[in-house]
Amino acid sequence: MLAALAMGFVLTNRGPLIPPNQSARQHQTTETATKPPIETPAGLEEVTMSAELLEQHPFIYAGINLEKIYELNLHSRTFTADGEIWLEWLPNVDKLLKANNTDPAELIHLTNRIETWDSTFEPTTKTPTELSGGRHQQSYHFSSRFYDDAVDFRRDPFDVLRLPIIVELKPRWTSQKYADIRLLPEPTPYGLVGALGSLSGYELKSVSFTPYLRQATNQLGTWYRPTLAQVRLELNYQSNLWPGIVNWIIPLMIINSIVLMAPSVEGTLSDVRLAIPSTALLTLIFLQQSYHASLPKIPYTTFLDDLFTTSYLISMALFALFTWGYNSFAAASEADKPKAIKMINRADLTFQIISLSLLGLTGFISWGVR
């Protein structure tokens, strides 16, 4: 019954560059349709698309296509991804690039890219491609390992994995008040992830491509604190429920079921009763150690950790209950032993009800606050 209760709880083509005088309503509709609501990452300010933004700031549109993602390592919080990035800008931005002697090939960098010795990030053409209306386009190819700054295991083993790829303007002058260039996602960011964007053991739930502003923690050698523009591709994966249930929830619920059925053993069988909670405690310890071997070191407890903690307390309380019951029965006179047995059985039933309620309440609260 306890296992069934826990299981029921758990199963509960891109378009043309839009000129600044285009209506903001069309732009906002496209953004909203492709971007699910997500929490703003720490230290970043999300950019709200509007007509005023396009009129007041020079901007560069960014597009991305993630061809494949692989080699996920939860211990090092890293993953490898291959894909293409392209930028498009209007003549006013092109003038700024030439005035500041900036090579378009050096216009952006991948902020969370690591292990550059074994990676690729390079322009696909030596010079930008000229498009109609004075627009220019620069494309890049990347194949690199990335650091995941958004990983969260609070609901593990039923967690949502968030993998980001962060594209940021590289030249410091782009953040000056005289330029203040914004990096924005394409108005029609279709096909952000290719057919090989799946991960073993996870299901891709949503993809977002969102513009942000990141203020540097210091002046970085300038006379002001740069506020750098970036766009962030974030892939949200949901771990498969059934493997988590089979590997962790069912074994844990089986142990708890045995613990909760132990008080049903006749109170006179003290040796048998005392052996059950100590055995359960050892089993829980080894099971939790095996669970944490699959996770990196984290500064918080997970959903499953909370269930383990409550299971420890129940097993310890059961050992204390059986010790009290044995002592009460041994201290009672022969005439009072039937009365002592009734008292022990009544305490056992109360313990079962309280423990089952506590386990269910722990799961409900732990899931709800994460």
C-alpha positions in Angstrom: 0.0 0.0 0.0 2.9 2.4 0.8 4.6 1.7 -2.4 1.4 2.3 -4.4 0.8 5.6 -2.6 4.4 6.8 -3.4 4.1 5.8 -7.0 0.8 7.5 -7.4 2.3 10.7 -6.0 5.2 10.7 -8.3 3.2 9.9 -11.5 1.0 12.7 -10.6 12.6 28.1 -41.3 13.8 31.3 -40.0 12.6 34.7 -41.6 14.2 37.9 -42.8 15.8 40.5 -40.5 13.1 42.9 -39.2 13.9 46.6 -39.5 13.6 48.8 -36.4 10.4 50.4 -37.6 8.5 47.1 -37.7 5.7 46.7 -35.1 6.8 45.3 -31.8 3.6 43.4 -31.5 4.6 41.0 -34.3 8.0 40.5 -32.7 6.7 39.8 -29.2 4.2 37.3 -30.6 6.9 35.3 -32.2 9.1 35.3 -29.0 6.2 34.3 -26.8 5.2 31.4 -29.0 8.7 29.8 -28.9 9.8 30.5 -25.4 8.3 28.7 -22.4 8.3 30.5 -19.0 11.5 29.8 -17.2 13.3 31.3 -14.2 15.8 34.1 -14.9 19.3 32.7 -14.2 21.1 34.4 -11.3 23.1 37.6 -12.2 21.2 38.2 -15.4 18.5 40.6 -16.5 16.1 39.4 -19.1 15.6 41.7 -22.1 12.0 42.5 -22.9 11.4 42.8 -26.6 9.7 46.1 -27.6 9.6 48.7 -30.4 11.4 51.1 -28.1 14.3 48.7 -27.7 14.7 48.3 -31.4 14.6 52.1 -31.9 16.9 53.1 -29.1 19.6 50.5 -29.3 21.7 49.1 -32.2 21.1 45.4 -32.3 22.4 42.2 -33.8 20.1 39.3 -34.4 21.5 35.8 -33.5 20.3 32.4 -34.7 21.4 29.0 -33.6 20.9 25.4 -34.7 22.1 22.7 -32.3 22.9 19.7 -34.4 23.6 17.2 -31.6 24.3 17.0 -27.9 26.2 14.1 -26.2 28.7 13.1 -23.5 26.7 14.4 -20.6 28.6 14.2 -17.3 26.6 15.0 -14.2 29.6 14.8 -11.9 31.6 17.5 -13.8 28.3 19.3 -14.9 29.5 19.3 -18.5 28.2 18.2 -21.9 29.3 18.4 -25.5 27.4 20.0 -28.3 27.8 20.7 -32.0 26.0 23.2 -34.1 25.9 26.5 -36.1 25.4 30.1 -35.0 24.8 33.0 -37.3 24.5 36.8 -36.8 22.7 39.4 -38.9 23.0 43.2 -38.5 21.9 46.4 -40.2 24.2 49.1 -41.7 24.3 51.2 -38.5 25.9 48.3 -36.7 28.3 47.7 -39.6 29.5 51.3 -39.3 30.2 50.7 -35.6 32.2 47.6 -36.3 34.3 49.4 -38.8 34.8 52.5 -36.6 36.0 50.2 -33.8 38.2 48.0 -36.1 36.3 44.9 -35.0 36.5 41.8 -37.1 33.0 40.2 -37.3 34.7 36.8 -36.8 35.6 38.0 -33.3 32.3 39.5 -32.5 31.0 36.8 -30.1 32.2 34.1 -27.9 30.6 31.1 -26.1 30.7 32.1 -22.4 30.3 28.6 -20.9 32.6 26.8 -23.3 35.4 24.9 -21.6 38.3 22.7 -22.8 39.1 24.9 -25.7 42.2 22.8 -26.6 39.8 20.1 -27.9 37.0 22.2 -29.4 36.1 24.2 -32.4 34.5 27.7 -32.7 35.3 29.3 -36.0 33.6 31.4 -38.7 32.4 29.4 -41.7 33.4 32.2 -44.1 36.4 34.6 -44.0 34.2 37.7 -44.5 30.6 38.4 -43.7 28.0 37.7 -46.4 26.3 40.7 -47.8 22.5 40.5 -47.9 19.8 42.7 -49.3 19.1 46.1 -47.7 22.7 46.6 -46.6 22.5 43.7 -44.1 25.4 41.5 -43.3 25.6 37.9 -42.0 28.4 36.0 -40.3 28.1 32.3 -39.6 30.1 30.2 -37.1 30.5 26.4 -36.5 31.1 25.1 -33.0 31.9 21.7 -31.5 32.8 22.1 -27.9 32.3 21.0 -24.3 30.2 23.3 -22.2 29.7 23.9 -18.5 26.2 23.6 -17.1 25.6 26.5 -14.7 21.8 25.7 -14.3 21.9 22.0 -13.2 19.6 21.3 -10.2 19.0 18.0 -8.6 16.5 19.1 -5.9 13.8 16.8 -7.3 16.2 13.9 -8.2 15.6 11.2 -9.4 12.7 13.0 -11.2 14.7 16.2 -12.0 14.5 18.6 -14.9 17.9 19.0 -16.5 18.6 22.5 -18.0 21.5 22.6 -20.4 22.6 26.1 -21.6 24.7 27.4 -24.5 25.5 31.1 -23.9 26.4 33.4 -26.8 27.8 36.8 -25.7 29.2 39.8 -27.4 32.9 39.8 -27.0 34.2 43.4 -27.6 34.0 45.6 -24.5 33.1 48.7 -26.5 29.7 47.1 -27.4 28.6 47.8 -23.8 29.6 51.5 -23.8 26.8 54.0 -23.6 28.0 55.3 -27.0 27.2 52.0 -28.6 25.2 49.8 -26.2 24.6 47.1 -28.8 22.0 44.4 -27.9 22.2 40.8 -29.0 18.7 39.5 -29.8 17.3 36.2 -31.0 15.9 36.0 -34.5 12.3 36.9 -34.9 11.4 33.4 -36.1 13.8 31.0 -34.3 12.5 27.8 -35.8 14.5 24.5 -35.7 16.7 25.4 -32.7 17.5 21.7 -32.1 18.3 19.1 -34.7 17.3 15.4 -34.8 20.2 14.4 -32.6 19.3 16.7 -29.8 18.1 13.9 -27.5 19.8 12.5 -24.5 19.7 8.9 -23.2 17.5 8.6 -20.2 15.9 12.1 -20.7 13.1 13.5 -22.8 13.4 17.0 -24.4 10.5 19.0 -23.0 11.2 22.5 -24.2 13.8 24.8 -25.8 14.2 28.6 -25.2 16.4 31.2 -26.9 16.3 34.2 -24.7 18.2 37.6 -24.6 19.8 38.8 -21.4 22.1 41.5 -20.0 25.0 40.5 -17.8 26.7 43.1 -15.7 30.3 42.3 -15.0 31.3 42.0 -11.3 34.0 44.7 -11.7 35.3 47.2 -14.2 37.4 44.7 -16.2 40.0 47.3 -16.7 37.6 49.9 -18.1 36.2 53.2 -16.7 32.8 51.6 -16.2 31.3 48.2 -15.3 30.4 46.6 -18.7 26.9 45.3 -19.2 27.3 42.6 -21.8 24.6 41.4 -24.1 24.0 37.7 -24.6 21.5 35.2 -25.8 21.0 31.9 -24.0 19.9 28.7 -25.6 18.4 26.5 -22.9 17.3 22.9 -23.3 15.0 21.5 -20.7 15.1 17.7 -20.3 12.8 15.7 -18.1 14.3 12.5 -16.7 12.4 9.4 -17.5 10.0 8.5 -14.6 10.0 4.7 -14.8 13.7 4.1 -14.3 13.8 6.4 -11.3 10.8 4.5 -9.8 12.3 1.1 -10.4 15.8 1.9 -9.3 15.1 4.0 -6.2 11.5 4.5 -5.2 10.4 0.8 -5.2 13.4 -0.5 -3.2 13.0 2.3 -0.7 9.2 1.7 -0.4 9.8 -2.1 0.0 12.2 -1.4 3.0 9.7 1.0 4.5 6.8 -1.5 4.0 8.8 -4.2 5.9 9.5 -1.7 8.7 5.8 -0.7 8.9 4.7 -4.3 8.9 7.1 -5.2 11.7 4.8 -4.0 14.5 2.3 -6.6 13.3 4.6 -9.3 14.6 3.4 -10.7 17.9 4.7 -8.6 20.8 6.1 -11.6 22.6 8.6 -12.3 19.8 11.0 -9.7 21.0 14.1 -11.1 19.3 12.5 -11.1 15.9 11.1 -7.6 16.3 14.4 -6.0 17.4 16.3 -7.5 14.5 14.0 -5.8 11.8 14.8 -2.1 12.4 18.5 -2.6 12.7 18.6 -4.5 9.5 16.5 -1.9 7.8 18.8 0.9 8.9 21.9 -0.9 7.4 20.0 -1.5 4.2 19.0 2.2 4.0 22.5 3.4 4.5 23.9 1.2 1.7 21.1 2.2 -0.6 21.6 5.9 0.0 25.4 5.6 -0.5 24.8 3.8 -3.8 22.4 6.6 -4.8 24.8 9.4 -4.1 27.6 7.6 -6.0 25.6 8.6 -9.2 25.4 12.3 -8.3 28.0 15.1 -7.9 28.6 16.7 -4.6 25.7 19.1 -4.0 25.1 21.6 -1.1 21.4 20.6 -0.6 19.3 17.5 -0.2 17.3 16.0 -3.0 13.7 14.8 -2.9 15.0 11.2 -2.5 17.3 12.3 0.4 14.3 13.6 2.3 12.5 10.3 1.9 15.7 8.6 3.1 15.9 10.9 6.2 12.3 10.1 7.2 12.9 6.4 6.7 15.9 6.6 9.0 13.8 8.3 11.7 11.0 5.8 11.4 13.5 2.9 11.7 15.1 4.4 14.7 11.7 5.1 16.3 10.7 1.5 15.6 13.8 0.2 17.4 13.0 2.5 20.4 9.3 1.3 20.3 10.4 -2.4 20.3 12.9 -1.8 23.1 10.2 -0.1 25.2 7.7 -2.9 24.4 10.2 -5.6 25.4 11.1 -3.9 28.7 7.4 -3.3 29.5 6.5 -7.0 28.8 9.5 -8.3 30.8 8.8 -6.0 33.8 5.1 -6.9 34.0 4.0 -9.6 36.4 2.3 -12.8 35.1 -1.1 -11.3 35.9 -0.3 -8.1 34.1 1.3 -9.6 31.0 -2.0 -9.7 29.0 -2.6 -6.1 29.8 1.0 -5.2 28.7 0.5 -7.1 25.4 -2.6 -5.0 24.7 -0.8 -1.8 25.5 2.1 -2.8 23.2 -0.2 -3.7 20.3 -2.1 -0.4 20.7 1.2 1.5 20.6 2.3 -0.5 17.5 -0.9 0.4 15.6 -0.5 4.1 16.5 3.1 3.9 15.3 2.1 2.5 12.0 -0.5 5.1 11.3 1.8 8.0 12.3 4.8 6.7 10.3 2.8 6.1 7.2 1.3 9.6 7.4 4.8 11.1 8.1 6.3 9.4 5.1 3.5 10.6 2.8 3.7 14.2 4.3 7.4 14.3 3.7 7.1 13.4 0.1 4.3 15.9 -0.4 6.1 18.8 1.3 9.6 18.0 -0.2 8.2 17.9 -3.7 6.1 21.0 -3.3 8.9 23.3 -2.0 11.4 22.4 -4.7 
